[in-house]
């Protein structure tokens, strides 16, 4: 298929955009009926979804403009995206400032694009699975653990690491240890969306503080 390789022609781009739009509409229709709650007759319904616009933004913008109340375009920033997240210094008419996320008005596309602090929300997501089930901020999965092997592998596809690089100092961030990490990204965005709705997720775990080379040298001198 011409959509699986590089986008070398306008025809390919249009075909890809149409495929993305179709997939998003199918997902919208699939979740409209809600999700069954295990061991009950009740259902949960989608309140808000951040849709990743980092790869193909135009079809995502087009889709979200039709469903802006529940689907909003977003883009992750952090160590695994090569561009770090920068929190806005202040609120303004063209932005919404949240907790490790911010929305910026895109006048050309007439929609708000949400910037996500991927490093924070990935760590938030991974931490949530080690919080005791039922406690505030915990994430649990229905069924047996063996039902979710693939999902678990995705959640653990990236690991926070620190390494000392001679001449450059300490480099830290998420490092991918498996190729497939789609469910980690999806859950990270969902956790950020929950925060945007005002829900408190995990007890505000902080990502590891960055350690400077000067601080490392001072600590070494203190221990001699």
C-alpha positions as CSV (number, residue, x, y, z in Angstrom):
1,X,0.0,0.0,0.0
2,X,1.3,3.5,-0.7
3,X,0.4,4.6,2.8
4,X,2.9,2.2,4.5
5,X,6.0,3.8,3.1
6,X,7.2,7.4,2.8
7,X,4.6,10.0,1.8
8,X,6.1,10.8,-1.6
9,X,3.1,12.2,-3.3
10,X,0.0,14.2,-2.6
11,X,-2.2,11.2,-3.5
12,X,-0.5,9.2,-0.8
13,X,-1.0,11.9,1.8
14,X,-4.7,12.2,0.9
15,X,-5.1,8.4,1.1
16,X,-3.4,8.3,4.5
17,X,-5.5,11.2,5.8
18,X,-8.7,9.5,4.7
19,X,-7.6,6.2,6.4
20,X,-6.9,8.1,9.6
21,X,-10.2,9.9,9.5
22,X,-12.1,6.6,8.9
23,X,-10.3,4.9,11.8
24,X,-11.1,7.8,14.1
25,X,-14.8,7.8,13.1
26,X,-15.0,4.1,13.6
27,X,-13.4,4.4,17.1
28,X,-15.9,7.3,18.0
29,X,-18.8,5.1,17.0
30,X,-17.4,2.0,18.8
31,X,-17.1,3.8,22.2
32,X,-20.4,5.6,21.9
33,X,-22.2,2.6,23.5
34,X,-19.9,2.7,26.5
35,X,-17.7,0.1,28.2
36,X,-19.1,-2.7,30.4
37,X,-18.0,-2.6,34.0
38,X,-16.8,-6.0,35.2
39,X,-19.3,-8.0,37.3
40,X,-22.0,-5.4,37.0
41,X,-24.7,-4.4,34.5
42,X,-23.4,-0.8,34.4
43,X,-21.3,0.9,31.8
44,X,-18.7,3.6,31.7
45,X,-18.7,6.2,29.0
46,X,-16.0,8.2,27.4
47,X,-15.7,11.7,28.9
48,X,-12.6,13.0,27.1
49,X,-9.9,11.6,24.8
50,X,-6.6,13.3,23.8
51,X,-5.9,12.2,20.2
52,X,-2.2,12.2,19.2
53,X,-1.6,14.7,16.4
54,X,2.1,14.4,16.5
55,X,2.5,12.4,13.2
56,X,-0.4,13.5,11.0
57,X,-2.0,16.6,12.5
58,X,-4.4,17.7,9.7
59,X,-6.8,14.7,9.8
60,X,-6.7,14.7,13.6
61,X,-7.6,18.4,13.6
62,X,-10.4,17.8,11.1
63,X,-11.9,14.9,13.2
64,X,-11.6,16.8,16.5
65,X,-13.3,19.9,15.2
66,X,-16.4,17.6,14.6
67,X,-16.2,16.1,18.1
68,X,-14.4,18.8,20.1
69,X,-16.3,18.1,23.4
70,X,-14.9,14.6,23.7
71,X,-12.0,14.4,21.3
72,X,-9.2,16.9,21.4
73,X,-5.9,17.0,19.5
74,X,-2.7,16.7,21.5
75,X,1.0,16.3,21.1
76,X,3.6,14.8,23.5
77,X,6.8,16.5,24.4
78,X,9.7,14.9,26.4
79,X,12.8,12.9,26.3
80,X,11.4,10.3,23.9
81,X,10.1,13.0,21.5
82,X,13.5,14.8,21.3
83,X,11.7,18.1,22.2
84,X,11.2,18.7,25.9
85,X,8.0,20.0,27.4
86,X,8.0,23.6,28.3
87,X,5.3,24.8,30.7
88,X,3.8,28.2,29.8
89,X,4.8,30.9,32.2
90,X,1.4,32.5,32.4
91,X,-2.2,32.1,31.2
92,X,-3.4,34.0,28.2
93,X,-6.3,34.4,25.7
94,X,-4.6,31.9,23.4
95,X,-3.8,29.2,26.0
96,X,-5.1,27.0,28.8
97,X,-2.6,26.1,31.5
98,X,-3.1,22.8,33.3
99,X,-1.1,20.3,35.4
100,X,1.8,19.2,33.2
101,X,-0.3,20.0,30.1
102,X,-1.3,23.1,28.3
103,X,-3.6,24.0,25.4
104,X,-2.6,26.4,22.7
105,X,-5.0,28.0,20.2
106,X,-4.1,27.2,16.6
107,X,-5.6,30.0,14.5
108,X,-4.7,28.4,11.2
109,X,-6.7,25.3,12.1
110,X,-9.3,26.9,14.5
111,X,-8.7,24.5,17.3
112,X,-6.8,24.1,20.6
113,X,-3.8,21.8,20.5
114,X,-2.9,20.3,23.9
115,X,0.8,19.9,24.7
116,X,1.5,17.0,27.1
117,X,4.5,16.5,29.4
118,X,5.2,13.0,28.2
119,X,7.9,12.3,30.7
120,X,5.6,13.2,33.7
121,X,2.5,11.4,32.4
122,X,4.4,8.2,31.4
123,X,5.8,8.0,34.9
124,X,2.4,8.8,36.3
125,X,1.0,5.9,34.3
126,X,3.6,3.4,35.2
127,X,3.4,4.4,38.9
128,X,-0.4,4.0,38.9
129,X,-0.1,0.2,38.3
130,X,1.9,-0.2,41.5
131,X,-0.5,1.7,43.7
132,X,-2.7,-0.8,45.6
133,X,-5.9,-1.5,43.7
134,X,-8.8,0.6,44.9
135,X,-6.6,3.4,46.3
136,X,-6.8,6.9,44.8
137,X,-4.9,7.1,41.6
138,X,-4.5,3.3,41.0
139,X,-5.0,1.8,37.6
140,X,-6.3,-1.8,37.3
141,X,-7.2,-4.1,34.4
142,X,-10.2,-6.4,34.2
143,X,-9.8,-10.2,34.0
144,X,-6.7,-12.3,34.6
145,X,-3.1,-11.0,34.4
146,X,-2.5,-13.4,31.5
147,X,-5.1,-11.5,29.5
148,X,-2.9,-8.5,29.3
149,X,0.6,-9.7,28.5
150,X,0.8,-7.6,25.3
151,X,-0.5,-4.5,27.1
152,X,1.9,-5.0,30.0
153,X,4.8,-5.2,27.6
154,X,3.8,-1.9,26.0
155,X,3.5,-0.2,29.4
156,X,7.1,-1.3,30.2
157,X,8.5,-0.6,26.7
158,X,10.2,2.5,28.0
159,X,12.4,3.0,31.1
160,X,13.6,6.1,32.9
161,X,17.4,6.1,32.9
162,X,20.3,8.2,34.0
163,X,23.7,8.0,32.5
164,X,26.9,10.1,32.8
165,X,28.4,11.1,29.5
166,X,32.0,12.4,29.7
167,X,32.2,16.0,28.7
168,X,28.4,16.5,28.7
169,X,27.4,15.5,32.2
170,X,24.3,13.5,33.3
171,X,21.7,12.7,30.7
172,X,18.4,11.4,31.8
173,X,15.1,10.5,30.3
174,X,13.0,7.7,28.9
175,X,14.8,5.1,26.9
176,X,12.8,2.7,24.7
177,X,13.7,-1.0,25.4
178,X,11.0,-2.4,23.2
179,X,9.8,-1.2,19.8
180,X,6.0,-1.5,20.5
181,X,4.9,1.1,23.0
182,X,1.5,2.2,21.6
183,X,-0.5,1.2,24.7
184,X,1.9,3.2,26.9
185,X,1.4,6.3,24.8
186,X,-2.4,5.7,24.8
187,X,-2.6,5.3,28.5
188,X,-0.3,8.2,29.1
189,X,-2.7,10.4,27.1
190,X,-5.7,9.1,28.9
191,X,-4.2,9.8,32.3
192,X,-3.4,13.3,31.2
193,X,-7.0,13.7,29.9
194,X,-8.3,12.6,33.3
195,X,-6.2,15.4,34.8
196,X,-7.7,17.9,32.3
197,X,-11.2,16.8,33.6
198,X,-10.1,17.7,37.1
199,X,-9.6,14.1,38.3
200,X,-6.6,13.6,40.7
201,X,-4.4,10.8,39.4
202,X,-1.9,9.2,41.8
203,X,-0.7,11.4,44.7
204,X,1.3,13.7,42.4
205,X,4.4,11.6,42.1
206,X,7.3,13.8,41.0
207,X,9.6,12.7,38.2
208,X,13.2,12.2,39.3
209,X,15.0,15.5,39.8
210,X,17.7,16.3,37.3
211,X,21.1,16.0,38.7
212,X,23.7,18.4,37.5
213,X,27.4,17.6,37.0
214,X,28.3,20.2,39.6
215,X,26.1,18.6,42.2
216,X,27.6,15.2,41.5
217,X,31.1,16.6,41.9
218,X,30.1,18.3,45.2
219,X,28.6,15.1,46.5
220,X,31.8,13.1,45.6
221,X,34.0,15.7,47.4
222,X,31.8,15.5,50.5
223,X,32.2,11.7,50.7
224,X,36.0,11.7,50.4
